[in-house]
């Protein structure tokens, strides 16, 4: 179900690591990596990370979101 959501949004699964997906958004790569219930999303633009967190919460319900200040990424649990 999770990978179907990502594919529907235009993400491509990494052929070597099945828990990683990438998509070019606003001319920069967006990468999602996941393990069980945790997701890591990275992109240079904060608005893209907001889009990803909104998408995940819309599809799967409320999640705890952690955003390290030093990095352009978010953790969703």
SULQUIHU-V155512 format. One record per helix or strand of 3 or more residues. SS is the DSSP state (h for helix, s for strand). FROM is the first residue (numbers start at 0). TO is the last residue. If there is no record, write none. Layout:
ss = {SS SS}
from = {FROM FROM}
to = {TO TO}
This chain:
ss = {h s s s h s}
from = {1 19 27 37 45 72}
to = {7 24 34 41 59 75}
